Amino acid sequence: MVAWADYKAEAKSRGALAFEVYVAHSTPAKSPEEIKAVLPDHLDYIAGLERSGKLAFAGPMSDETGEHMQGMGMLVLRADSLEDAQALAEGDPMHKSGARSFVLRRWMINEGSISLQVGLSTGDVTFR
């Protein structure tokens, strides 16, 4: 098995972005009603992470068919270390309350693209 730091250095040396973020895959641990009860606090916490620049992306995930919600979600966090990301994920009221549990992993973004269009006079924003 290759050490993460070694792989990251190798990726950078070949010209990959090697931008590191942390992904918390969150899964239901309590009933849908208990999860729903914590949702307002969770959304406030997520908004705070976004305002502070510590949240790259967050949102729910479908089941394998793509047709149904199962209460799963994903947080993509910006942090200085795995320990800092762990603290951010643990601070989420969904996880603090035990309504959801999570698995945290490092994610190295090497390839891809992001498009953002902002209409200066209309204020329209398109992200894809």
Secondary structure, DSSP 8 states (H G I E B T S, - for coil): ---HHHHHHHHHHTT---EEEEEEEEEE-S-HHHHHHHHHHHHHHHHHHHHHT-EEEEEEEE-TTSS-EEEEEEEEE--SSHHHHHHHHHHSHHHHTTSEEEEEEEEEE-S----EEE-TTT--EEE-
